[in-house]
Amino acid sequence: MPDSAQPDNRSATRAEHIPVQAPLPSIAPITMPGLAQWTMQAADRCVLCGLCLPHCPTYRKTGDENESPRGRVVLMRALASGALPASERLAAHLSQCLGCRACEHVCPSGVRYGQLIEAGRTLLHTQQPAAWPTRLGLGFSARPRLLEGIGAALRVYQRSGLQRLVRASGLLRLLRVQRLESLLPALPAALPRDAFHPAEGARRGCVALFLGCVARVLDAETLAAAIRLLTRLGFDVVIPNAQTCCGALHREAGRPEQAHALARLNLDAFRAASVDAVITVASGCGAVLADAGRGDESMGGPHREPAAEHANAGRRVRILDIHQFLADIALPESMTLAPLPVTIAVQDPCSLRNALRAEQTVYALLGRIPAARIVPLAENHLCCGGAGAYPLRQPAMAGLLRADKLAHLQQLQPAVLATANLGCALHLSAGLRAQGLQIEVVHPLVLFERQLRLKPT
């Protein structure tokens, strides 16, 4: 289908009025039998109606049925049944899926495509082990302290002038890491190591902050702003040392066992913290942790605890995106928000829109800033291409999808682009730099916290 294809709103209406089939059993962990059977059973829900096609970013770009949700469902069923062997061509079609889950919004049959693509990639992984760069990256992501050390080295690389020299030398191209290095933002100062940050003023409660893996290095500014804002609003902030990567990259790579183990480590750390809520600032991580906190089947089957058991001393722990958490939190009487008379374009991350279904909370938060003009970026229902490791795995398609977003930004010319997902921010920022567009890319929370002021006495 050509790029000009537009979503058919009638499909969304139809989906609302067709009953969803009975729940499927849980996805079994990869060490257990039954994954292939689950995949076939889940794929059988698809009635091949094609209502998903206009909503799929890769199908819109290629017009290739194999690059659509419907086509991939057929491929995964054939793989699970043994009718189609694993091959590089099959792997390429599954790899090019963004996992944006836009198709789930309009599916009249309740196909759980997000879980299905993870199952398909897992089946592929059992027959075709991941390449060494993928294995290396996954190993780093599960070792937060190692990542912090790498972050310290990268700050020296940037601030010493070495980055400029290395870029000019052509060494990055020789080592084939030019694309990876181009995504590197100007790194902020390292996060403080304090495990507890006390509330200021009247205490309202206690929350835990999830740091993630890459975010603690590349998005420390947002994490630091979250700590400052939450404490100023009256919340103690606990940062459990035992927390680790959310497991999103492992799920994307077809490694559910590792993702499941990381989820268990995080949930155990949060339960031990005995907090009112666990707050996430990256929507991709938030979606994965929310699945884990609900005992969602996508995290790996019958050994998940139900959500009611994710409590300590009788207190249920909620896992919330920070915009969801702040929705009902009023500012203390001693504080106000300074006006910000600029245009702020908002990019909806797929994880916030299609997984958490909480994209409106970003607009609500930014809408509290006086004088700010909040504008949704055109075609926000389509992925920008910054999904997890997608820009590294599928750079050509990621670039095509980003080009559409950059064209919209070129036309709108906002002062600021706000996005609640680190992958989207890195991907779009790199594109803006390459085109010389002077648009600040920032997390909505950072914008909000910047405008917070004490009322004059």
KOLLUMLUM-351323 format. One record per residue (C-alpha): residue number from 0; x, y, z. Coordinates in Angstrom, 3 decimals, decimal comma, always signed. Example, Ala and Ser with C-alpha at 12.3 -4.5 7.8 and 13.67 -1.06 7.14 Angstrom:
<rs>
k: 0 u: +12,300 v: -4,500 w: +7,800
k: 1 u: +13,670 v: -1,060 w: +7,140
</rs>
This chain:
<rs>
k: 0 u: +0,000 v: +0,000 w: +0,000
k: 1 u: +1,395 v: +3,463 w: -0,828
k: 2 u: +2,492 v: +5,920 w: +1,846
k: 3 u: -0,648 v: +7,950 w: +1,342
k: 4 u: -2,860 v: +5,173 w: +2,696
k: 5 u: -4,974 v: +6,414 w: +5,569
k: 6 u: -6,387 v: +4,422 w: +8,500
k: 7 u: -9,998 v: +3,395 w: +8,101
k: 8 u: -11,824 v: +4,696 w: +11,167
k: 9 u: -14,692 v: +2,325 w: +10,443
k: 10 u: -12,465 v: -0,573 w: +11,495
k: 11 u: -12,112 v: +0,856 w: +14,999
k: 12 u: -15,877 v: +1,171 w: +15,279
k: 13 u: -16,370 v: -2,362 w: +14,100
k: 14 u: -13,853 v: -3,670 w: +16,622
k: 15 u: -15,819 v: -2,114 w: +19,465
k: 16 u: -18,977 v: -4,059 w: +18,629
k: 17 u: -17,612 v: -7,545 w: +17,949
k: 18 u: -17,143 v: -9,664 w: +21,077
k: 19 u: -13,652 v: -10,855 w: +21,884
k: 20 u: -13,162 v: -14,601 w: +22,030
k: 21 u: -12,496 v: -16,461 w: +25,249
k: 22 u: -9,015 v: -15,928 w: +26,755
k: 23 u: -6,174 v: -18,076 w: +25,537
k: 24 u: -4,021 v: -20,000 w: +27,979
k: 25 u: -0,754 v: -18,429 w: +29,091
k: 26 u: +2,315 v: -18,432 w: +26,885
k: 27 u: +4,537 v: -21,174 w: +28,217
k: 28 u: +8,162 v: -20,313 w: +29,011
k: 29 u: +10,574 v: -21,406 w: +26,328
k: 30 u: +11,854 v: -24,288 w: +28,466
k: 31 u: +8,347 v: -25,754 w: +28,595
k: 32 u: +6,503 v: -27,534 w: +25,801
k: 33 u: +3,528 v: -25,824 w: +24,301
k: 34 u: +4,886 v: -22,590 w: +22,785
k: 35 u: +4,326 v: -23,793 w: +19,212
k: 36 u: +0,820 v: -24,948 w: +20,114
k: 37 u: +0,055 v: -21,612 w: +21,788
k: 38 u: +1,309 v: -19,765 w: +18,707
k: 39 u: -0,943 v: -21,750 w: +16,383
k: 40 u: -3,896 v: -21,281 w: +18,713
k: 41 u: -3,287 v: -17,523 w: +18,966
k: 42 u: -2,781 v: -17,227 w: +15,199
k: 43 u: -6,084 v: -19,029 w: +14,579
k: 44 u: -7,909 v: -16,036 w: +16,058
k: 45 u: -6,964 v: -14,024 w: +12,979
k: 46 u: -9,803 v: -14,138 w: +10,419
k: 47 u: -7,573 v: -12,535 w: +7,739
k: 48 u: -9,978 v: -9,609 w: +7,317
k: 49 u: -7,203 v: -7,104 w: +6,570
k: 50 u: -8,572 v: -4,294 w: +8,746
k: 51 u: -5,115 v: -4,018 w: +10,280
k: 52 u: -3,306 v: -3,291 w: +7,022
k: 53 u: -3,761 v: +0,511 w: +6,833
k: 54 u: -2,538 v: +0,813 w: +10,418
k: 55 u: +0,733 v: -1,090 w: +9,942
k: 56 u: +3,708 v: +1,237 w: +9,315
k: 57 u: +5,821 v: -1,351 w: +7,493
k: 58 u: +2,977 v: -2,445 w: +5,213
k: 59 u: +2,231 v: +1,189 w: +4,357
k: 60 u: +5,851 v: +1,614 w: +3,253
k: 61 u: +6,286 v: -1,639 w: +1,343
k: 62 u: +2,865 v: -2,807 w: +0,185
k: 63 u: +4,204 v: -6,311 w: +0,929
k: 64 u: +1,693 v: -8,656 w: +2,568
k: 65 u: +4,566 v: -10,344 w: +4,415
k: 66 u: +5,235 v: -6,988 w: +6,096
k: 67 u: +1,689 v: -6,719 w: +7,459
k: 68 u: +0,215 v: -8,100 w: +10,702
k: 69 u: -1,998 v: -10,464 w: +8,722
k: 70 u: +0,910 v: -11,742 w: +6,660
k: 71 u: +3,160 v: -12,193 w: +9,683
k: 72 u: +0,439 v: -14,074 w: +11,538
k: 73 u: +0,261 v: -16,538 w: +8,618
k: 74 u: +4,054 v: -16,879 w: +8,618
k: 75 u: +4,205 v: -17,486 w: +12,371
k: 76 u: +1,498 v: -20,104 w: +12,240
k: 77 u: +3,346 v: -21,905 w: +9,463
k: 78 u: +6,570 v: -21,750 w: +11,475
k: 79 u: +4,874 v: -23,088 w: +14,611
k: 80 u: +3,197 v: -25,941 w: +12,725
k: 81 u: +6,410 v: -26,980 w: +10,992
k: 82 u: +5,032 v: -26,192 w: +7,536
k: 83 u: +7,636 v: -23,453 w: +7,119
k: 84 u: +11,235 v: -23,889 w: +8,301
k: 85 u: +13,176 v: -21,102 w: +9,931
k: 86 u: +15,128 v: -19,104 w: +7,364
k: 87 u: +16,852 v: -15,756 w: +6,984
k: 88 u: +13,993 v: -14,525 w: +4,822
k: 89 u: +11,396 v: -15,448 w: +7,439
k: 90 u: +13,521 v: -13,917 w: +10,185
k: 91 u: +13,768 v: -10,692 w: +8,170
k: 92 u: +9,985 v: -10,366 w: +7,916
k: 93 u: +9,510 v: -10,884 w: +11,665
k: 94 u: +12,456 v: -8,644 w: +12,505
k: 95 u: +11,068 v: -5,772 w: +10,473
k: 96 u: +7,914 v: -5,717 w: +12,631
k: 97 u: +8,119 v: -2,748 w: +14,991
k: 98 u: +5,971 v: -4,357 w: +17,663
k: 99 u: +4,015 v: -1,087 w: +17,811
k: 100 u: +0,702 v: -2,971 w: +18,310
k: 101 u: -1,316 v: -0,425 w: +16,357
k: 102 u: -3,061 v: -3,390 w: +14,742
k: 103 u: -4,493 v: -4,481 w: +18,093
k: 104 u: -6,578 v: -1,301 w: +18,301
k: 105 u: -8,622 v: -2,235 w: +15,241
k: 106 u: -8,664 v: -6,046 w: +15,319
k: 107 u: -12,263 v: -7,319 w: +15,490
k: 108 u: -11,120 v: -10,770 w: +16,623
k: 109 u: -9,009 v: -9,772 w: +19,607
k: 110 u: -5,739 v: -11,087 w: +18,173
k: 111 u: -3,028 v: -10,483 w: +20,765
k: 112 u: -0,464 v: -9,552 w: +18,180
k: 113 u: +2,102 v: -8,162 w: +20,633
k: 114 u: +2,361 v: -11,515 w: +22,386
k: 115 u: +2,188 v: -13,366 w: +19,106
k: 116 u: +5,179 v: -11,600 w: +17,543
k: 117 u: +7,193 v: -12,286 w: +20,702
k: 118 u: +6,260 v: -15,962 w: +20,481
k: 119 u: +7,218 v: -16,083 w: +16,801
k: 120 u: +10,605 v: -14,549 w: +17,489
k: 121 u: +11,128 v: -16,983 w: +20,341
k: 122 u: +10,450 v: -19,909 w: +18,026
k: 123 u: +12,965 v: -18,473 w: +15,588
k: 124 u: +15,520 v: -17,995 w: +18,344
k: 125 u: +15,375 v: -21,687 w: +19,257
k: 126 u: +16,439 v: -22,544 w: +15,701
k: 127 u: +18,596 v: -19,533 w: +14,853
k: 128 u: +20,631 v: -18,146 w: +17,783
k: 129 u: +21,064 v: -14,382 w: +17,846
k: 130 u: +24,172 v: -12,785 w: +16,378
k: 131 u: +26,976 v: -11,871 w: +18,767
k: 132 u: +26,264 v: -8,082 w: +18,771
k: 133 u: +22,727 v: -8,803 w: +19,966
k: 134 u: +23,945 v: -11,185 w: +22,660
k: 135 u: +26,539 v: -8,630 w: +23,766
k: 136 u: +23,977 v: -5,821 w: +23,954
k: 137 u: +21,548 v: -7,939 w: +25,962
k: 138 u: +24,333 v: -8,866 w: +28,357
k: 139 u: +25,185 v: -5,217 w: +28,943
k: 140 u: +21,557 v: -4,214 w: +29,492
k: 141 u: +21,195 v: -6,721 w: +32,322
k: 142 u: +24,240 v: -5,279 w: +34,143
k: 143 u: +23,291 v: -1,750 w: +35,248
k: 144 u: +26,534 v: -1,059 w: +37,108
k: 145 u: +28,540 v: -1,962 w: +34,013
k: 146 u: +26,403 v: +0,428 w: +31,985
k: 147 u: +27,053 v: +3,178 w: +34,503
k: 148 u: +30,774 v: +2,608 w: +34,040
k: 149 u: +30,375 v: +2,826 w: +30,282
k: 150 u: +28,389 v: +6,026 w: +30,786
k: 151 u: +31,248 v: +7,558 w: +32,777
k: 152 u: +33,671 v: +6,705 w: +29,962
k: 153 u: +31,308 v: +8,214 w: +27,364
k: 154 u: +31,078 v: +11,455 w: +29,323
k: 155 u: +34,872 v: +11,711 w: +29,198
k: 156 u: +34,725 v: +10,892 w: +25,468
k: 157 u: +32,334 v: +13,784 w: +24,852
k: 158 u: +33,706 v: +16,428 w: +27,201
k: 159 u: +37,386 v: +15,927 w: +26,410
k: 160 u: +36,928 v: +16,722 w: +22,722
k: 161 u: +37,756 v: +13,141 w: +21,755
k: 162 u: +34,331 v: +12,644 w: +20,178
k: 163 u: +34,939 v: +15,413 w: +17,658
k: 164 u: +38,336 v: +13,992 w: +16,720
k: 165 u: +37,054 v: +10,425 w: +16,395
k: 166 u: +34,138 v: +11,511 w: +14,208
k: 167 u: +36,470 v: +13,446 w: +11,907
k: 168 u: +38,941 v: +10,551 w: +11,647
k: 169 u: +36,554 v: +8,123 w: +9,943
k: 170 u: +37,270 v: +5,513 w: +12,626
k: 171 u: +33,579 v: +5,081 w: +13,446
k: 172 u: +32,810 v: +4,153 w: +9,856
k: 173 u: +35,743 v: +1,729 w: +9,794
k: 174 u: +34,514 v: +0,031 w: +12,969
k: 175 u: +30,914 v: +0,049 w: +11,673
k: 176 u: +29,576 v: +1,827 w: +14,737
k: 177 u: +28,812 v: +5,171 w: +13,093
k: 178 u: +25,050 v: +4,660 w: +13,268
k: 179 u: +25,182 v: +3,597 w: +16,909
k: 180 u: +27,363 v: +6,556 w: +17,856
k: 181 u: +25,102 v: +8,989 w: +15,992
k: 182 u: +22,281 v: +8,164 w: +18,430
k: 183 u: +24,397 v: +9,255 w: +21,404
k: 184 u: +23,017 v: +12,462 w: +22,970
k: 185 u: +25,004 v: +14,922 w: +25,036
k: 186 u: +25,203 v: +13,003 w: +28,285
k: 187 u: +24,024 v: +14,708 w: +31,475
k: 188 u: +25,710 v: +14,337 w: +34,838
k: 189 u: +25,476 v: +10,925 w: +36,448
k: 190 u: +22,577 v: +10,236 w: +38,775
k: 191 u: +23,325 v: +10,428 w: +42,499
k: 192 u: +23,760 v: +7,046 w: +44,159
k: 193 u: +21,356 v: +7,865 w: +47,003
k: 194 u: +18,799 v: +5,110 w: +47,534
k: 195 u: +16,386 v: +7,394 w: +49,393
k: 196 u: +15,233 v: +10,942 w: +48,689
k: 197 u: +12,978 v: +12,397 w: +51,400
k: 198 u: +9,830 v: +14,370 w: +50,663
k: 199 u: +9,861 v: +18,139 w: +50,996
k: 200 u: +7,109 v: +19,774 w: +53,009
k: 201 u: +3,979 v: +17,819 w: +53,889
k: 202 u: +4,516 v: +14,132 w: +53,147
k: 203 u: +1,933 v: +12,497 w: +50,837
k: 204 u: +3,391 v: +9,054 w: +50,414
k: 205 u: +6,329 v: +6,968 w: +49,260
k: 206 u: +7,106 v: +5,773 w: +45,723
k: 207 u: +9,864 v: +3,792 w: +44,053
k: 208 u: +11,516 v: +5,076 w: +40,877
k: 209 u: +12,470 v: +2,628 w: +38,142
k: 210 u: +15,793 v: +3,570 w: +36,524
k: 211 u: +15,968 v: +1,050 w: +33,686
k: 212 u: +19,227 v: +0,139 w: +31,975
k: 213 u: +20,130 v: +2,482 w: +29,110
k: 214 u: +18,001 v: +5,284 w: +30,581
k: 215 u: +20,140 v: +5,605 w: +33,696
k: 216 u: +23,017 v: +6,606 w: +31,397
k: 217 u: +21,383 v: +8,358 w: +28,428
k: 218 u: +18,360 v: +9,899 w: +30,174
k: 219 u: +19,652 v: +10,740 w: +33,637
k: 220 u: +18,221 v: +14,260 w: +33,180
k: 221 u: +14,661 v: +12,897 w: +33,163
k: 222 u: +15,294 v: +10,610 w: +36,130
k: 223 u: +16,812 v: +13,477 w: +38,122
k: 224 u: +13,843 v: +15,706 w: +37,222
k: 225 u: +11,473 v: +12,964 w: +38,393
k: 226 u: +13,221 v: +12,777 w: +41,758
k: 227 u: +13,110 v: +16,560 w: +42,203
k: 228 u: +9,463 v: +16,819 w: +41,178
k: 229 u: +8,212 v: +13,909 w: +43,256
k: 230 u: +10,001 v: +15,055 w: +46,395
k: 231 u: +8,772 v: +18,648 w: +45,901
k: 232 u: +5,236 v: +17,291 w: +45,593
k: 233 u: +5,602 v: +15,561 w: +48,957
k: 234 u: +6,671 v: +12,003 w: +48,093
k: 235 u: +9,583 v: +10,044 w: +49,481
k: 236 u: +11,434 v: +8,478 w: +46,551
k: 237 u: +13,048 v: +5,080 w: +47,006
k: 238 u: +15,488 v: +3,720 w: +44,423
k: 239 u: +15,978 v: -0,001 w: +45,087
k: 240 u: +19,537 v: -1,084 w: +44,318
k: 241 u: +18,366 v: -4,551 w: +43,277
k: 242 u: +16,357 v: -3,295 w: +40,294
k: 243 u: +17,650 v: -4,070 w: +36,815
k: 244 u: +16,680 v: -3,918 w: +33,126
k: 245 u: +12,940 v: -4,252 w: +32,475
k: 246 u: +13,517 v: -7,034 w: +29,914
k: 247 u: +11,943 v: -5,277 w: +26,921
k: 248 u: +15,006 v: -5,805 w: +24,726
k: 249 u: +15,114 v: -9,501 w: +25,673
k: 250 u: +11,461 v: -9,952 w: +24,727
k: 251 u: +12,096 v: -8,193 w: +21,436
k: 252 u: +15,015 v: -10,555 w: +20,761
k: 253 u: +12,965 v: -13,709 w: +21,425
k: 254 u: +14,442 v: -14,462 w: +24,862
k: 255 u: +11,425 v: -14,693 w: +27,198
k: 256 u: +13,264 v: -16,712 w: +29,847
k: 257 u: +15,725 v: -13,883 w: +30,416
k: 258 u: +12,953 v: -11,286 w: +30,292
k: 259 u: +10,968 v: -13,306 w: +32,831
k: 260 u: +13,977 v: -13,553 w: +35,173
k: 261 u: +14,560 v: -9,790 w: +34,994
k: 262 u: +10,885 v: -9,118 w: +35,702
k: 263 u: +11,055 v: -11,313 w: +38,795
k: 264 u: +14,143 v: -9,457 w: +40,057
k: 265 u: +12,427 v: -6,103 w: +39,623
k: 266 u: +9,150 v: -7,177 w: +41,214
k: 267 u: +10,976 v: -8,650 w: +44,192
k: 268 u: +12,939 v: -5,410 w: +44,623
k: 269 u: +9,775 v: -3,297 w: +44,471
k: 270 u: +7,858 v: -5,514 w: +46,899
k: 271 u: +10,720 v: -5,294 w: +49,379
k: 272 u: +10,648 v: -1,485 w: +49,135
k: 273 u: +7,088 v: -1,390 w: +50,539
k: 274 u: +5,999 v: +1,649 w: +48,524
k: 275 u: +2,656 v: +3,030 w: +47,369
k: 276 u: +3,579 v: +2,885 w: +43,670
k: 277 u: +6,431 v: +2,149 w: +41,311
k: 278 u: +6,975 v: +5,045 w: +38,910
k: 279 u: +8,435 v: +4,705 w: +35,421
k: 280 u: +9,497 v: +7,563 w: +33,136
k: 281 u: +10,174 v: +5,575 w: +29,939
k: 282 u: +6,921 v: +4,333 w: +28,432
k: 283 u: +8,525 v: +1,240 w: +26,878
k: 284 u: +9,821 v: +0,084 w: +30,252
k: 285 u: +6,545 v: +1,059 w: +31,859
k: 286 u: +4,549 v: -1,135 w: +29,507
k: 287 u: +6,719 v: -4,176 w: +30,238
k: 288 u: +6,698 v: -3,625 w: +33,999
k: 289 u: +2,952 v: -3,056 w: +34,014
k: 290 u: +2,549 v: -6,425 w: +32,284
k: 291 u: +4,716 v: -8,011 w: +34,945
k: 292 u: +2,871 v: -6,284 w: +37,773
k: 293 u: -0,471 v: -7,546 w: +36,525
k: 294 u: +0,801 v: -11,093 w: +36,218
k: 295 u: +0,253 v: -10,659 w: +32,471
k: 296 u: +0,507 v: -13,833 w: +30,413
k: 297 u: +2,916 v: -12,166 w: +28,016
k: 298 u: +5,598 v: -12,352 w: +30,681
k: 299 u: +5,777 v: -16,075 w: +30,535
k: 300 u: +3,039 v: -18,340 w: +31,647
k: 301 u: +1,662 v: -20,135 w: +34,631
k: 302 u: +4,396 v: -19,222 w: +37,088
k: 303 u: +3,414 v: -15,531 w: +37,176
k: 304 u: +1,834 v: -14,397 w: +40,425
k: 305 u: -1,556 v: -12,649 w: +40,217
k: 306 u: -1,422 v: -8,881 w: +40,666
k: 307 u: -3,066 v: -9,073 w: +44,082
k: 308 u: -0,015 v: -10,919 w: +45,402
k: 309 u: +2,361 v: -8,141 w: +44,360
k: 310 u: +2,013 v: -6,528 w: +47,741
k: 311 u: +4,036 v: -6,233 w: +50,886
k: 312 u: +2,550 v: -5,950 w: +54,367
k: 313 u: -0,938 v: -5,697 w: +52,920
k: 314 u: -0,111 v: -2,784 w: +50,594
k: 315 u: -0,733 v: -3,266 w: +46,882
k: 316 u: +2,031 v: -1,945 w: +44,646
k: 317 u: +0,935 v: -0,154 w: +41,502
k: 318 u: +3,251 v: +0,236 w: +38,525
k: 319 u: +2,448 v: +3,513 w: +36,771
k: 320 u: +3,849 v: +5,730 w: +34,090
k: 321 u: +4,702 v: +9,014 w: +35,778
k: 322 u: +2,113 v: +10,894 w: +33,713
k: 323 u: -0,577 v: +8,527 w: +34,978
k: 324 u: +0,624 v: +9,022 w: +38,548
k: 325 u: +0,639 v: +12,815 w: +38,313
k: 326 u: -2,818 v: +13,027 w: +36,736
k: 327 u: -4,590 v: +13,461 w: +40,066
k: 328 u: -1,772 v: +15,120 w: +42,015
k: 329 u: -2,383 v: +18,807 w: +42,745
k: 330 u: +0,495 v: +21,210 w: +43,261
k: 331 u: +1,162 v: +22,270 w: +46,847
k: 332 u: -0,293 v: +25,683 w: +47,704
k: 333 u: +3,221 v: +27,111 w: +47,875
k: 334 u: +3,974 v: +26,300 w: +44,213
k: 335 u: +2,900 v: +27,463 w: +40,798
k: 336 u: +3,828 v: +26,928 w: +37,160
k: 337 u: +5,551 v: +29,652 w: +35,174
k: 338 u: +4,128 v: +30,433 w: +31,724
k: 339 u: +5,867 v: +28,957 w: +28,688
k: 340 u: +4,607 v: +30,777 w: +25,568
k: 341 u: +5,935 v: +28,378 w: +22,926
k: 342 u: +4,563 v: +25,652 w: +20,667
k: 343 u: +5,173 v: +22,175 w: +22,036
k: 344 u: +4,662 v: +19,287 w: +19,628
k: 345 u: +3,840 v: +15,996 w: +21,336
k: 346 u: +4,897 v: +12,672 w: +19,840
k: 347 u: +2,890 v: +9,699 w: +21,136
k: 348 u: +5,149 v: +6,688 w: +21,751
k: 349 u: +3,519 v: +3,435 w: +20,637
k: 350 u: +4,150 v: +1,891 w: +24,054
k: 351 u: +2,196 v: +4,691 w: +25,736
k: 352 u: -0,530 v: +4,775 w: +23,089
k: 353 u: -1,066 v: +1,099 w: +22,227
k: 354 u: +0,213 v: -0,793 w: +25,285
k: 355 u: -0,493 v: +1,463 w: +28,271
k: 356 u: -3,235 v: +3,371 w: +26,405
k: 357 u: -2,411 v: +6,439 w: +28,454
k: 358 u: -1,171 v: +8,946 w: +25,886
k: 359 u: -3,753 v: +11,523 w: +26,980
k: 360 u: -2,057 v: +11,846 w: +30,365
k: 361 u: +0,883 v: +13,582 w: +28,663
k: 362 u: -1,396 v: +16,227 w: +27,167
k: 363 u: -3,100 v: +16,686 w: +30,529
k: 364 u: +0,228 v: +17,280 w: +32,275
k: 365 u: +1,608 v: +19,695 w: +29,680
k: 366 u: -1,777 v: +21,418 w: +29,469
k: 367 u: -1,280 v: +22,630 w: +33,032
k: 368 u: +1,612 v: +24,873 w: +31,893
k: 369 u: +0,234 v: +28,404 w: +31,325
k: 370 u: +0,543 v: +29,912 w: +27,824
k: 371 u: +1,944 v: +26,733 w: +26,266
k: 372 u: +0,474 v: +25,701 w: +22,907
k: 373 u: +0,263 v: +21,917 w: +22,930
k: 374 u: -0,029 v: +20,330 w: +19,468
k: 375 u: -0,123 v: +16,587 w: +18,673
k: 376 u: +2,404 v: +15,683 w: +15,995
k: 377 u: +0,655 v: +14,742 w: +12,765
k: 378 u: +0,126 v: +10,992 w: +12,209
k: 379 u: +0,785 v: +10,199 w: +15,852
k: 380 u: -0,908 v: +6,837 w: +15,318
k: 381 u: +2,089 v: +5,725 w: +13,240
k: 382 u: +5,388 v: +4,589 w: +14,756
k: 383 u: +8,440 v: +6,852 w: +14,372
k: 384 u: +10,793 v: +3,879 w: +13,955
k: 385 u: +12,522 v: +4,321 w: +17,316
k: 386 u: +11,156 v: +1,092 w: +18,809
k: 387 u: +13,779 v: -0,357 w: +21,154
k: 388 u: +16,759 v: -1,563 w: +19,132
k: 389 u: +14,871 v: -1,165 w: +15,843
k: 390 u: +17,020 v: +1,700 w: +14,450
k: 391 u: +20,049 v: -0,575 w: +14,779
k: 392 u: +18,307 v: -3,732 w: +13,607
k: 393 u: +16,382 v: -2,197 w: +10,695
k: 394 u: +18,043 v: +1,155 w: +9,926
k: 395 u: +16,540 v: +1,575 w: +6,447
k: 396 u: +12,917 v: +1,194 w: +7,539
k: 397 u: +13,557 v: +3,190 w: +10,721
k: 398 u: +14,882 v: +6,014 w: +8,561
k: 399 u: +11,848 v: +5,949 w: +6,269
k: 400 u: +9,450 v: +6,159 w: +9,193
k: 401 u: +11,455 v: +8,923 w: +10,860
k: 402 u: +11,516 v: +10,940 w: +7,643
k: 403 u: +7,746 v: +11,323 w: +7,827
k: 404 u: +7,964 v: +12,663 w: +11,374
k: 405 u: +10,764 v: +15,068 w: +10,437
k: 406 u: +8,681 v: +16,384 w: +7,542
k: 407 u: +5,810 v: +17,112 w: +9,924
k: 408 u: +8,192 v: +18,859 w: +12,324
k: 409 u: +9,690 v: +20,887 w: +9,484
k: 410 u: +6,221 v: +22,100 w: +8,592
k: 411 u: +5,093 v: +22,787 w: +12,175
k: 412 u: +8,379 v: +24,333 w: +13,410
k: 413 u: +7,694 v: +23,894 w: +17,154
k: 414 u: +10,151 v: +25,130 w: +19,736
k: 415 u: +10,003 v: +21,789 w: +21,533
k: 416 u: +9,194 v: +18,172 w: +20,707
k: 417 u: +7,993 v: +16,275 w: +23,782
k: 418 u: +8,109 v: +12,492 w: +23,879
k: 419 u: +7,829 v: +10,095 w: +26,807
k: 420 u: +9,976 v: +7,320 w: +25,344
k: 421 u: +13,774 v: +7,317 w: +25,285
k: 422 u: +14,060 v: +5,277 w: +22,082
k: 423 u: +11,816 v: +7,731 w: +20,223
k: 424 u: +13,762 v: +10,682 w: +21,646
k: 425 u: +17,159 v: +9,321 w: +20,578
k: 426 u: +15,944 v: +8,351 w: +17,116
k: 427 u: +14,192 v: +11,652 w: +16,408
k: 428 u: +16,982 v: +13,755 w: +17,908
k: 429 u: +19,544 v: +12,117 w: +15,621
k: 430 u: +17,346 v: +12,893 w: +12,626
k: 431 u: +16,848 v: +16,512 w: +13,671
k: 432 u: +20,608 v: +16,988 w: +14,118
k: 433 u: +21,288 v: +15,489 w: +10,694
k: 434 u: +18,839 v: +17,922 w: +9,084
k: 435 u: +20,016 v: +20,911 w: +11,098
k: 436 u: +16,573 v: +21,495 w: +12,643
k: 437 u: +16,848 v: +23,429 w: +15,912
k: 438 u: +14,047 v: +21,740 w: +17,830
k: 439 u: +14,652 v: +20,660 w: +21,406
k: 440 u: +13,603 v: +17,068 w: +22,118
k: 441 u: +12,680 v: +16,655 w: +25,752
k: 442 u: +10,656 v: +14,449 w: +28,075
k: 443 u: +7,282 v: +16,004 w: +29,058
k: 444 u: +8,176 v: +15,596 w: +32,718
k: 445 u: +11,352 v: +17,663 w: +32,282
k: 446 u: +9,346 v: +20,491 w: +30,693
k: 447 u: +6,821 v: +20,433 w: +33,512
k: 448 u: +9,462 v: +20,373 w: +36,242
k: 449 u: +11,362 v: +23,269 w: +34,635
k: 450 u: +8,323 v: +25,508 w: +34,973
k: 451 u: +7,666 v: +24,734 w: +38,646
k: 452 u: +8,180 v: +27,757 w: +40,879
k: 453 u: +7,659 v: +28,777 w: +44,479
k: 454 u: +4,916 v: +31,370 w: +44,828
k: 455 u: +6,225 v: +34,754 w: +45,881
k: 456 u: +5,644 v: +35,414 w: +49,535
</rs>
